[in-house]
Amino acid sequence: MNFTEIARTRQSCRSYDPDRPVEEEKIQAMLDSARLAPSACNGQPYFITVCRGATAKAVAAATTGMGMNKFAAQAPVLMVISEMPYVRSAASGAKLKKNDYRSIDIGIVAAYLTAEATAQGLGTCILGWLDDAKLRALCGVEGQVRLVITVGYPKEGDKLREKRRKSPEELTARRYE
């Protein structure tokens, strides 16, 4: 699968096959791709906790407040992405330029994780609705939990949905001199 095929077929999966476990080599492929994700000053200011079994169920429960993300409990794997401190050069740049490079870097690593999952035939959904304190305690991490990614095989019959996107003209401008 080339990148454009991955981009066209990757979607937020909200219907997992809870009886089909995810092979360890596919999880490892996702983590290997995450290591290659670009980040400010190559600081990689995040930590990924891979959760299965009872821990995955507890993590899923920490993403379902107010009726949100009920499908998360079906996913056999949940990846919790927590924020880590900047490396010195990225911290200086962030302060000087008033830019939150960690948020950018976490978004990029999430994109790499989900793209690789798609290439591996897996479904994913990136969750931002979560209980940070519960997740920190469950995962034993100190840094703020920024995202949770559900991972698993989509249920049989989970069809690719039409992507509704802005037109190229709404997203881009070309300036030439």
N, C-alpha and C positions, 0 to 999 in steps of 0.2 A: 504494500500500500504506500503510495507516495503522499506527500504532505497534503496536497489538495484533496485527495480522496479521504484522508483522515479528517480534514476540516469539514468536508461535506457529510460524512457519516457520523461524526461525533455528536451526540446529543445528551441532554440530561435524562438519565434513566431513572424512572420512578416506579419500575415494576421488575423486581429481581426474582430469579429462581433461587429460593432459600435452600433448596436441597442440592444445589450444584456448587461444590466448593471451588475456590479459586486456587489454581496450582501455584506452588511456591515460586517456580521459575518465572511465572508471569508477574508476580509481585516484585521479584528481584529485577526483572526487566524494567518495570516502572521506576524503581528506585535508582537503577543505573542511569536511566534517562534523566531523572531529577538531578543527579550529580552533575550532569552536563549543562544544566540550565544556566544561562548567563545571569550574573548578579553584580551589583555595584561593587567595584574593587575586588571582585571575586570573593566577596565576604560570605555568601550563602547564609544570611541571617535568619535561618529557620531550622526547625527540627521536626522530623516526621516520625510519628509514632504509629506503627501498624497494629491494628487491633482485630482480633478474631474471637470467636466463641462468646463466652459470657461477657468479656470486656467489650466486644463489639456491640452487644445488646445494650450494655450500660451506656456506652458512648452514644448509640442511637437515641436512647431515652433522653440524653442531655441535649438533643437537637430538636425535640418535639414539643416544646412549650407552645401553649395557645393553639394546639392542633396542627402545628407546622410539621412538615417532613415525616409524616407517619410511615411512609414507604422505607425509611432508613432502617427500620428493624428487619426488613427482608434481606438487606445486603449482608453477605457473609464476611466482608472486610470493610473496615472503616479506617481511613488514614487521617490522623489529627495533625494539623500543621500549626506549630507554635512558633512564636517570634523569639529570636535570639538577639543578643546585643550586636551592634554594628562592629565591624573591624574599624580600627582607628581612622584610616583614610576616608572610609565611607561616612563615618560619624562626623568628621570635619566637613566634608562636602555637603552632607545633609543640613548641618547647622548653618553653614555659609550660604547655601542656596535655598534654604527653607523648603526642602523637598523631602518627603518621606520615602526614601529609597527602599526601606524594608517592605512596605506595602507593595511597591512595584515588583520587587524580587519575589515576594510570596505569590503574587499573581502569575508571574512567569513560571515558577516551579509548579504551580497548580496546572498551568496549561501543558507543561511537559508531561506531568504525571497522567493527565487525562488523555493526551494525544497518544502516549505509549499504550495506555489501557485499550484504546480504540484499535490500535494496530494489533494488539493481542487478542482481539475479539471480545473484550469486556465492555461493560457499561459503567458509567460513572455519573455522579452528580456532585457538584460543588455546593456545600452548605455554608452559609454565613450566619444563619439563625442558630444560636447555640448558647449554652450556659458555660461561660468561661471558667468559673470557679469549680463547677462539678468536673469539667473535663481536665482541668489542671490536676485535681485530686486523683481522678481515675488513671491518668497517664503518668503521674509523678513528674510533671514538668513545671518549671517556674515561670517561663515566658508566657505572655498572653496567647491564648489560642485564637488564631485568626480565621481558620477554615477547617472544615471536616469534609473529606471526600469519601462518598460511598462507592464501593467497588464490588462488582459481581457480574454474573451472566444475566443478561436480560431474559425475562420470561419468554417462553415460546409465543410467537405471535406479536411481540412488541415491535411494531412497525416504525420505520424511519419517518419522522414527521417532516412536513414541509418547513423549510427555514424561511422565516419572514425577517428580512433584513432591510436596512436603509439602502437606498440606491447609491451607486458609486459617487454620484454628484453630491449627495448629502453628506458623504463621509470624507471627501477629498477635495483639495484645491491644488492647482498647479500654478506655480509662480516661476516664471523664467525671466531672466534679464538679458 
